Amino acid sequence: MLHKNESITDLNLSYNPIGNAGALQLIQAVAENSTLTALDVSFNAIDYKGIHDLGASLKTNPFPPNFNLVGVKLATCWQALELPSEAKDWENYQILRLFRKLQDSATVALQDVQLDSVCISSRSGHETKIVTAHFT
């Protein structure tokens, strides 16, 4: 439901029994929502693993512009998220800004690559796909 919503900008889910699995599902829905700017998951029994999973998902999946995550501190997992050592003292908005830059630079880099694929069928009926990359 959250991924289809176009009117909610701030969502406060503090003091709910969300836990790690629920938090990850929320972040995955956030990736498909373009209007949400703040998600508060304070006091929801989200531990180190849950914070790491949230951070890893935000690092690799798009999230709405100006999005802020409240109630967990992503810097707790700075090493596991492969962040610079200074990030251990960062606020979430700073880490999210870095994630956004990483995603934007990966998009730019991929735009410079042309992929060609060829499918080859063997006598046994198995199909093999060969992908080659050409950098422009």
Backbone as CSV, one residue per row, in Angstrom:
resi,resn,N_x,N_y,N_z,CA_x,CA_y,CA_z,C_x,C_y,C_z
1,MET,0.818,-1.193,0.000,0.000,0.000,0.000,0.867,1.264,0.000
2,LEU,1.937,1.269,0.785,2.804,2.437,0.870,3.453,2.745,-0.468
3,HIS,3.819,1.701,-1.204,4.498,1.941,-2.471,3.602,2.607,-3.500
4,LYS,2.276,2.494,-3.348,1.346,3.109,-4.294,0.865,4.483,-3.844
5,ASN,1.065,4.814,-2.579,0.560,6.058,-2.018,1.319,7.259,-2.569
6,GLU,0.585,8.289,-2.960,1.195,9.492,-3.520,0.944,10.735,-2.674
7,SER,0.404,10.565,-1.454,0.099,11.739,-0.646,0.822,11.776,0.703
8,ILE,1.209,10.649,1.244,1.887,10.640,2.542,3.322,11.111,2.357
9,THR,3.710,12.102,3.168,5.087,12.593,3.102,5.874,12.215,4.358
10,ASP,5.208,12.134,5.511,5.855,11.772,6.768,5.084,10.617,7.387
11,LEU,5.805,9.553,7.722,5.151,8.383,8.291,5.812,8.054,9.627
12,ASN,5.050,8.186,10.712,5.553,7.905,12.050,5.009,6.559,12.508
13,LEU,5.902,5.566,12.552,5.528,4.229,13.000,6.242,3.868,14.302
14,SER,6.586,4.891,15.074,7.281,4.640,16.336,6.365,3.895,17.306
15,TYR,7.015,3.156,18.224,6.321,2.390,19.261,5.382,1.340,18.685
16,ASN,5.822,0.655,17.650,5.084,-0.462,17.088,5.995,-1.684,17.098
17,PRO,5.439,-2.880,17.103,6.287,-4.081,17.116,6.748,-4.481,15.706
18,ILE,7.434,-3.566,15.034,7.829,-3.824,13.649,8.981,-4.826,13.576
19,GLY,10.036,-4.626,14.315,11.176,-5.533,14.291,11.971,-5.433,12.997
20,ASN,12.977,-6.304,12.872,13.890,-6.263,11.725,13.199,-6.553,10.396
21,ALA,12.423,-7.620,10.342,11.784,-8.021,9.086,10.799,-6.960,8.606
22,GLY,10.024,-6.423,9.517,9.059,-5.383,9.147,9.734,-4.118,8.663
23,ALA,10.858,-3.763,9.304,11.591,-2.561,8.896,12.133,-2.715,7.482
24,LEU,12.638,-3.890,7.160,13.165,-4.126,5.820,12.052,-4.059,4.779
25,GLN,10.892,-4.599,5.094,9.758,-4.505,4.175,9.347,-3.053,3.953
26,LEU,9.381,-2.254,5.016,9.060,-0.831,4.893,10.029,-0.125,3.950
27,ILE,11.322,-0.380,4.111,12.324,0.270,3.274,12.167,-0.152,1.824
28,GLN,11.823,-1.397,1.586,11.599,-1.842,0.212,10.402,-1.122,-0.404
29,ALA,9.369,-0.863,0.396,8.211,-0.100,-0.093,8.597,1.351,-0.340
30,VAL,9.483,1.895,0.500,9.948,3.274,0.337,10.645,3.446,-1.020
31,ALA,11.356,2.423,-1.459,12.066,2.492,-2.736,11.107,2.721,-3.903
32,GLU,9.856,2.321,-3.736,8.866,2.479,-4.796,7.960,3.700,-4.581
33,ASN,8.224,4.490,-3.546,7.391,5.637,-3.208,8.175,6.916,-3.484
34,SER,7.602,7.819,-4.240,8.335,9.037,-4.610,7.992,10.243,-3.739
35,THR,7.028,10.112,-2.819,6.597,11.280,-2.047,7.022,11.255,-0.582
36,LEU,7.354,10.107,-0.051,7.701,10.001,1.365,9.038,10.681,1.634
37,THR,9.062,11.584,2.588,10.305,12.286,2.925,10.833,11.913,4.302
38,ALA,10.013,11.293,5.153,10.486,10.909,6.479,9.775,9.648,6.950
39,LEU,10.565,8.742,7.503,10.041,7.518,8.085,10.626,7.384,9.481
40,ASP,9.751,7.353,10.494,10.184,7.239,11.884,9.880,5.822,12.372
41,VAL,10.946,5.074,12.695,10.794,3.718,13.204,11.366,3.602,14.622
42,SER,11.282,4.684,15.381,11.792,4.703,16.761,11.084,3.663,17.624
43,PHE,11.843,3.072,18.560,11.302,2.156,19.558,10.536,0.989,18.941
44,ASN,11.192,0.326,17.983,10.566,-0.793,17.300,11.375,-2.081,17.352
45,ALA,12.250,-2.230,18.324,13.045,-3.456,18.476,13.819,-3.805,17.214
46,ILE,14.376,-2.793,16.585,15.234,-3.012,15.415,16.667,-3.022,15.935
47,ASP,17.330,-4.178,15.797,18.678,-4.321,16.354,19.746,-4.087,15.276
48,TYR,20.995,-4.413,15.611,22.126,-4.171,14.697,21.872,-4.802,13.325
49,LYS,21.408,-6.060,13.307,21.149,-6.734,12.033,20.093,-5.979,11.230
50,GLY,19.048,-5.559,11.899,17.993,-4.816,11.220,18.482,-3.480,10.681
51,ILE,19.306,-2.790,11.470,19.860,-1.510,11.014,20.775,-1.744,9.820
52,HIS,21.579,-2.799,9.882,22.454,-3.123,8.750,21.633,-3.421,7.502
53,ASP,20.587,-4.233,7.639,19.747,-4.573,6.479,19.074,-3.335,5.901
54,LEU,18.619,-2.430,6.782,18.031,-1.168,6.320,19.059,-0.377,5.512
55,GLY,20.255,-0.228,6.094,21.311,0.530,5.429,21.715,-0.091,4.103
56,ALA,21.860,-1.420,4.075,22.255,-2.099,2.840,21.197,-1.916,1.754
57,SER,19.938,-1.971,2.148,18.859,-1.767,1.177,18.852,-0.332,0.656
58,LEU,19.022,0.628,1.552,19.059,2.033,1.137,20.298,2.335,0.289
59,LYS,21.383,1.624,0.544,22.614,1.861,-0.212,22.470,1.422,-1.660
60,THR,21.715,0.350,-1.897,21.631,-0.211,-3.242,20.328,0.084,-3.978
61,ASN,19.286,0.443,-3.257,17.985,0.701,-3.893,17.664,2.186,-3.866
62,PRO,17.005,2.667,-4.903,16.635,4.089,-4.909,15.652,4.402,-3.779
63,PHE,15.683,5.619,-3.332,14.749,6.083,-2.320,14.347,7.510,-2.688
64,PRO,13.219,7.997,-2.159,12.722,9.322,-2.552,13.733,10.433,-2.275
65,PRO,13.710,11.472,-3.082,14.584,12.625,-2.828,14.298,13.208,-1.443
66,ASN,15.320,13.691,-0.778,15.202,14.312,0.549,14.644,13.381,1.612
67,PHE,14.740,12.085,1.398,14.235,11.105,2.364,15.095,11.106,3.618
68,ASN,14.444,10.972,4.788,15.163,10.866,6.052,14.592,9.717,6.860
69,LEU,15.486,8.953,7.445,15.118,7.833,8.297,15.382,8.222,9.741
70,VAL,14.361,8.085,10.590,14.442,8.498,11.987,14.210,7.278,12.877
71,GLY,14.938,7.235,13.990,14.683,6.195,14.977,15.726,5.096,15.018
72,VAL,16.577,5.030,14.031,17.733,4.133,14.040,18.924,4.955,13.583
73,LYS,20.106,4.537,13.965,21.314,5.270,13.578,22.124,4.399,12.634
74,LEU,22.083,4.725,11.348,22.797,3.949,10.339,24.297,3.906,10.605
75,ALA,24.829,4.929,11.250,26.264,4.983,11.538,26.702,3.837,12.457
76,THR,25.763,3.227,13.153,26.071,2.075,13.991,26.767,0.985,13.177
77,CYS,26.399,0.871,11.922,26.908,-0.189,11.043,27.864,0.347,9.985
78,TRP,28.567,1.411,10.266,29.381,2.057,9.238,30.384,1.101,8.606
79,GLN,30.990,0.208,9.377,31.972,-0.713,8.798,31.296,-1.755,7.913
80,ALA,30.227,-2.348,8.392,29.514,-3.370,7.621,28.938,-2.798,6.331
81,LEU,28.600,-1.506,6.349,28.058,-0.858,5.152,29.169,-0.308,4.250
82,GLU,30.426,-0.573,4.641,31.591,-0.147,3.867,31.626,1.365,3.662
83,LEU,31.394,2.074,4.764,31.427,3.535,4.740,32.789,4.004,5.240
84,PRO,33.179,5.224,4.896,34.444,5.743,5.416,34.386,5.850,6.942
85,SER,35.538,5.806,7.585,35.573,5.800,9.052,34.913,7.037,9.663
86,GLU,34.947,8.166,8.954,34.284,9.373,9.475,32.783,9.160,9.650
87,ALA,32.219,8.210,8.914,30.768,7.985,8.930,30.270,7.484,10.278
88,LYS,31.172,6.989,11.126,30.719,6.500,12.431,30.109,7.615,13.270
89,ASP,30.415,8.872,12.930,29.865,10.016,13.652,28.800,10.770,12.856
90,TRP,28.434,10.254,11.708,27.479,10.950,10.835,26.045,10.731,11.281
91,GLU,25.221,11.685,10.909,23.772,11.555,11.061,23.227,10.799,9.848
92,ASN,22.010,10.285,9.972,21.419,9.514,8.865,21.354,10.315,7.572
93,TYR,21.005,11.591,7.644,20.867,12.372,6.414,22.190,12.437,5.660
94,GLN,23.316,12.445,6.385,24.616,12.490,5.720,24.918,11.159,5.020
95,ILE,24.589,10.061,5.668,24.798,8.747,5.068,23.879,8.565,3.865
96,LEU,22.634,8.994,3.998,21.695,8.888,2.874,22.150,9.745,1.692
97,ARG,22.738,10.894,1.970,23.272,11.746,0.910,24.410,11.016,0.178
98,LEU,25.265,10.331,0.925,26.349,9.561,0.319,25.779,8.416,-0.525
99,PHE,24.789,7.708,0.006,24.165,6.625,-0.759,23.589,7.152,-2.076
100,ARG,22.940,8.312,-2.016,22.355,8.906,-3.223,23.451,9.196,-4.248
101,LYS,24.570,9.754,-3.792,25.680,10.055,-4.705,26.243,8.782,-5.309
102,LEU,26.366,7.735,-4.507,26.866,6.460,-5.019,25.920,5.892,-6.073
103,GLN,24.619,5.976,-5.817,23.636,5.481,-6.785,23.680,6.300,-8.071
104,ASP,23.788,7.623,-7.937,23.845,8.485,-9.116,25.104,8.219,-9.936
105,SER,26.245,8.007,-9.278,27.481,7.758,-10.014,27.446,6.393,-10.683
106,ALA,26.795,5.401,-10.053,26.669,4.084,-10.676,25.791,4.174,-11.913
107,THR,24.750,4.994,-11.863,23.875,5.178,-13.022,24.645,5.821,-14.159
108,VAL,25.425,6.827,-13.851,26.227,7.492,-14.886,27.205,6.514,-15.501
109,ALA,27.860,5.710,-14.656,28.838,4.752,-15.169,28.172,3.723,-16.077
110,LEU,26.989,3.263,-15.709,26.305,2.274,-16.531,25.827,2.848,-17.857
111,GLN,25.587,4.145,-17.914,25.164,4.754,-19.162,26.279,4.729,-20.190
112,ASP,27.521,4.561,-19.755,28.660,4.514,-20.657,28.985,3.101,-21.132
113,VAL,28.145,2.138,-20.791,28.396,0.753,-21.162,27.279,0.270,-22.077
114,GLN,27.666,-0.372,-23.184,26.692,-0.962,-24.093,26.791,-2.474,-23.946
115,LEU,25.682,-3.125,-23.611,25.676,-4.569,-23.438,25.069,-5.231,-24.665
116,ASP,25.719,-6.278,-25.136,25.206,-7.088,-26.223,25.070,-8.505,-25.695
117,SER,24.020,-9.196,-26.066,23.875,-10.577,-25.612,23.539,-11.475,-26.794
118,VAL,23.988,-12.696,-26.681,23.749,-13.699,-27.696,23.286,-14.957,-26.974
119,CYS,22.213,-15.567,-27.462,21.748,-16.820,-26.885,22.204,-17.969,-27.772
120,ILE,22.759,-18.982,-27.148,23.242,-20.145,-27.877,22.550,-21.374,-27.299
121,SER,21.935,-22.183,-28.148,21.288,-23.404,-27.699,22.196,-24.590,-27.982
122,SER,22.313,-25.464,-27.010,23.125,-26.670,-27.202,22.244,-27.805,-27.684
123,ARG,22.846,-28.907,-28.049,22.088,-30.074,-28.512,21.202,-30.633,-27.413
124,SER,21.623,-30.457,-26.165,20.827,-30.992,-25.056,19.628,-30.103,-24.726
125,GLY,19.498,-28.996,-25.422,18.363,-28.106,-25.207,18.614,-27.014,-24.188
126,HIS,19.777,-27.003,-23.574,20.120,-25.945,-22.623,20.497,-24.685,-23.381
127,GLU,20.049,-23.578,-22.867,20.357,-22.293,-23.502,21.387,-21.548,-22.663
128,THR,22.390,-21.017,-23.318,23.419,-20.240,-22.652,23.366,-18.820,-23.186
129,LYS,23.434,-17.874,-22.295,23.417,-16.474,-22.703,24.808,-15.894,-22.483
130,ILE,25.380,-15.338,-23.514,26.691,-14.707,-23.427,26.484,-13.203,-23.527
131,VAL,26.990,-12.497,-22.525,26.835,-11.049,-22.494,28.224,-10.415,-22.620
132,THR,28.342,-9.472,-23.548,29.597,-8.740,-23.685,29.326,-7.271,-23.433
133,ALA,30.306,-6.610,-22.861,30.173,-5.187,-22.550,31.150,-4.392,-23.376
134,HIS,30.669,-3.291,-23.927,31.508,-2.360,-24.684,31.423,-1.001,-24.004
135,PHE,32.553,-0.468,-23.641,32.584,0.834,-22.983,32.702,1.929,-24.037
136,THR,31.814,2.916,-23.930,31.806,4.018,-24.913,32.497,5.227,-24.351
